[in-house]
Amino acid sequence: MKRRVVIGMSGGVDSSVAAYLLKQQGYDVVGLFMKNWEDDDTDEYCSSRQDFLDAVSVADVIDIPIEVVNFSTEYKDRVFSHFLAEYQAGRTPNPDVLCNAEIKFKAFLDHAHQLGADHIATGHYAQVRKVDGLFQLLKGEDGTKDQSYFLYRLNQTQLASTLFPIGHLYKREVRKIAKELKLPNFSKKDSTGICFIGERPFREFLNRYLPHEPGEIQTPEGKVIGQHIGLMYYTIGQRQGLGIGGTRDGGDAPWFVSAKDMDRNVLVAVQGHNHPDLLRPSLKAADLTWISGERPHCNWVYAAKTRYRQADAPCTIASFTQDQCQVDFAQDQWAVTPGQSVVIYESKVCLGGGVITE
């Protein structure tokens, strides 16, 4: 009996090639297209209809069955409600992290088991290995595409059931395989941004769900330099969209968001990319999760990312208090943002992480 693998197929080239490779390895492969969003799901902004057609076309070419499952209710309850609550609190969440933990590796995993799956698979650029009875999450071989940052909340049970068929490949190799197979989506652009927002303007989307209250933009000294349209629309380190230029006393250096004062409804901005208020020697994080089940050692040298695509930053974990920790960096980090995740690495091994609180 062939071992059955249910693979999430998004209509993109990565999951398509992953499905093909699994079949080549002798697995009984079943494709699964997940529909996670229904509100305002129109072709104008959302590509889900075309993505589904692409996934079906690929399944036909590589000759595997494919089905559709609707997780929109689970997504709204487990991911989108959290997304709104975080923005309302003035933080900047990363819904992809929660979507992986709650939908792609929980709801999807449960559904795959109902289909008789021995494993699930996705097109993520990441790898899994087993060492001394424990499963480790490794960075993808292609450092420019590594997606382990978004997967740091996975646990031992989830990793034990998961395959990442393209994790050892570079993106250019994946494209080459897709082209050689004449897959209809071999040149399809990678999806970007937040999945349920699509190409629609972010502010327009958020305004549908949350009330916004305009207020002042001030310097750290309290000088009023402009007006904001609602604190939820801004994030730490943001430069574009502030509506303020250089000043005579400050020169022409650009302005950046350095803080949000939720109590006073004030957006704080500073001039210059390397202004001291944008640099942080340490951070605190909560809602911690560790892939091995054991937290890392204090005062050992690790590396961390405080946002996707950031270079690894040498760090130590200074202390743990209940479900929180403090991470100290060897060099100050730019625009550390509450609501985003700090992910801890030991060489290529992703250890886990937490949500930045301050």
Solvent accessible surface area in square Angstrom, and as a share of the most:
residue,aa,sasa,rsa
1,M,235,1.05
2,K,138,0.59
3,R,128,0.47
4,R,80,0.29
5,V,0,0.00
6,V,0,0.00
7,I,0,0.00
8,G,8,0.07
9,M,3,0.01
10,S,67,0.43
11,G,1,0.01
12,G,20,0.19
13,V,4,0.02
14,D,29,0.15
15,S,7,0.05
16,S,0,0.00
17,V,0,0.00
18,A,0,0.00
19,A,0,0.00
20,Y,45,0.17
21,L,29,0.14
22,L,2,0.01
23,K,73,0.31
24,Q,119,0.53
25,Q,110,0.49
26,G,38,0.36
27,Y,48,0.18
28,D,46,0.24
29,V,6,0.03
30,V,15,0.08
31,G,0,0.00
32,L,0,0.00
33,F,13,0.05
34,M,32,0.14
35,K,52,0.22
36,N,24,0.12
37,W,20,0.07
38,E,90,0.40
39,D,49,0.25
40,D,57,0.30
41,D,44,0.23
42,T,64,0.37
43,D,105,0.54
44,E,131,0.59
45,Y,50,0.19
46,C,17,0.10
47,S,65,0.42
48,S,25,0.16
49,R,152,0.55
50,Q,94,0.42
51,D,28,0.15
52,F,67,0.28
53,L,75,0.37
54,D,19,0.10
55,A,0,0.00
56,V,55,0.32
57,S,46,0.29
58,V,0,0.00
59,A,2,0.02
60,D,114,0.59
61,V,75,0.43
62,I,14,0.07
63,D,108,0.56
64,I,16,0.08
65,P,85,0.53
66,I,44,0.22
67,E,61,0.27
68,V,73,0.42
69,V,18,0.11
70,N,71,0.37
71,F,10,0.04
72,S,18,0.11
73,T,94,0.55
74,E,51,0.23
75,Y,1,0.00
76,K,82,0.35
77,D,96,0.49
78,R,89,0.32
79,V,0,0.00
80,F,4,0.02
81,S,58,0.37
82,H,81,0.36
83,F,1,0.00
84,L,29,0.15
85,A,56,0.44
86,E,17,0.08
87,Y,17,0.06
88,Q,105,0.46
89,A,42,0.32
90,G,13,0.12
91,R,85,0.31
92,T,19,0.11
93,P,9,0.06
94,N,28,0.14
95,P,9,0.06
96,D,49,0.25
97,V,7,0.04
98,L,30,0.15
99,C,5,0.03
100,N,5,0.02
101,A,10,0.08
102,E,38,0.17
103,I,0,0.00
104,K,60,0.26
105,F,0,0.00
106,K,81,0.35
107,A,9,0.07
108,F,0,0.00
109,L,11,0.05
110,D,79,0.41
111,H,38,0.17
112,A,0,0.00
113,H,89,0.40
114,Q,145,0.64
115,L,47,0.23
116,G,50,0.48
117,A,12,0.09
118,D,60,0.31
119,H,33,0.15
120,I,0,0.00
121,A,0,0.00
122,T,7,0.04
123,G,14,0.13
124,H,19,0.08
125,Y,3,0.01
126,A,0,0.00
127,Q,40,0.18
128,V,44,0.26
129,R,116,0.42
130,K,126,0.54
131,V,58,0.33
132,D,145,0.75
133,G,54,0.52
134,L,78,0.39
135,F,45,0.19
136,Q,43,0.19
137,L,0,0.00
138,L,19,0.09
139,K,34,0.14
140,G,5,0.05
141,E,69,0.31
142,D,7,0.04
143,G,64,0.62
144,T,96,0.56
145,K,47,0.20
146,D,11,0.06
147,Q,48,0.22
148,S,0,0.00
149,Y,1,0.00
150,F,27,0.11
151,L,1,0.01
152,Y,0,0.00
153,R,55,0.20
154,L,1,0.00
155,N,72,0.37
156,Q,43,0.19
157,T,100,0.58
158,Q,12,0.05
159,L,1,0.01
160,A,45,0.35
161,S,17,0.11
162,T,5,0.03
163,L,43,0.22
164,F,18,0.08
165,P,10,0.06
166,I,0,0.00
167,G,0,0.00
168,H,101,0.45
169,L,22,0.11
170,Y,76,0.29
171,K,22,0.09
172,R,171,0.62
173,E,67,0.30
174,V,0,0.00
175,R,64,0.23
176,K,127,0.54
177,I,37,0.19
178,A,0,0.00
179,K,126,0.53
180,E,113,0.51
181,L,48,0.24
182,K,166,0.70
183,L,0,0.00
184,P,76,0.48
185,N,4,0.02
186,F,72,0.30
187,S,81,0.52
188,K,56,0.24
189,K,179,0.76
190,D,60,0.31
191,S,113,0.73
192,T,110,0.64
193,G,65,0.63
194,I,38,0.19
195,C,73,0.43
196,F,3,0.01
197,I,8,0.04
198,G,30,0.29
199,E,137,0.62
200,R,8,0.03
201,P,71,0.44
202,F,62,0.26
203,R,84,0.31
204,E,73,0.33
205,F,2,0.01
206,L,0,0.00
207,N,72,0.37
208,R,115,0.42
209,Y,69,0.26
210,L,11,0.05
211,P,108,0.68
212,H,80,0.36
213,E,116,0.52
214,P,84,0.53
215,G,14,0.13
216,E,65,0.29
217,I,0,0.00
218,Q,15,0.07
219,T,16,0.09
220,P,62,0.39
221,E,149,0.67
222,G,39,0.37
223,K,111,0.47
224,V,71,0.41
225,I,31,0.16
226,G,17,0.16
227,Q,118,0.53
228,H,2,0.01
229,I,73,0.37
230,G,1,0.01
231,L,11,0.06
232,M,14,0.06
233,Y,17,0.06
234,Y,6,0.02
235,T,42,0.24
236,I,22,0.11
237,G,10,0.10
238,Q,37,0.16
239,R,127,0.46
240,Q,136,0.60
241,G,48,0.46
242,L,9,0.04
243,G,82,0.79
244,I,36,0.18
245,G,52,0.50
246,G,43,0.41
247,T,45,0.26
248,R,249,0.91
249,D,119,0.62
250,G,34,0.32
251,G,35,0.34
252,D,138,0.71
253,A,37,0.29
254,P,46,0.29
255,W,20,0.07
256,F,9,0.04
257,V,0,0.00
258,S,14,0.09
259,A,40,0.31
260,K,35,0.15
261,D,40,0.21
262,M,87,0.39
263,D,145,0.75
264,R,138,0.50
265,N,27,0.14
266,V,6,0.03
267,L,0,0.00
268,V,21,0.12
269,A,0,0.00
270,V,3,0.01
271,Q,33,0.15
272,G,18,0.17
273,H,92,0.41
274,N,111,0.57
275,H,52,0.23
276,P,99,0.62
277,D,69,0.36
278,L,2,0.01
279,L,53,0.26
280,R,74,0.27
281,P,80,0.50
282,S,26,0.17
283,L,2,0.01
284,K,81,0.34
285,A,0,0.00
286,A,20,0.15
287,D,66,0.34
288,L,28,0.14
289,T,30,0.18
290,W,35,0.12
291,I,7,0.03
292,S,46,0.30
293,G,62,0.60
294,E,132,0.59
295,R,138,0.50
296,P,13,0.08
297,H,97,0.43
298,C,51,0.30
299,N,109,0.56
300,W,131,0.46
301,V,117,0.67
302,Y,12,0.05
303,A,19,0.15
304,A,0,0.00
305,K,23,0.10
306,T,3,0.02
307,R,79,0.29
308,Y,59,0.22
309,R,155,0.57
310,Q,37,0.16
311,A,82,0.64
312,D,56,0.29
313,A,9,0.07
314,P,76,0.48
315,C,4,0.02
316,T,36,0.21
317,I,0,0.00
318,A,34,0.27
319,S,47,0.30
320,F,27,0.11
321,T,86,0.50
322,Q,185,0.82
323,D,73,0.38
324,Q,82,0.36
325,C,7,0.04
326,Q,51,0.23
327,V,0,0.00
328,D,46,0.24
329,F,19,0.08
330,A,79,0.61
331,Q,142,0.63
332,D,77,0.40
333,Q,19,0.08
334,W,67,0.23
335,A,1,0.01
336,V,5,0.03
337,T,6,0.03
338,P,36,0.22
339,G,6,0.05
340,Q,27,0.12
341,S,3,0.02
342,V,1,0.01
343,V,0,0.00
344,I,2,0.01
345,Y,0,0.00
346,E,78,0.35
347,S,93,0.60
348,K,100,0.43
349,V,20,0.12
350,C,2,0.01
351,L,36,0.18
352,G,0,0.00
353,G,1,0.01
354,G,0,0.00
355,V,32,0.18
356,I,0,0.00
357,T,58,0.34
358,E,99,0.44
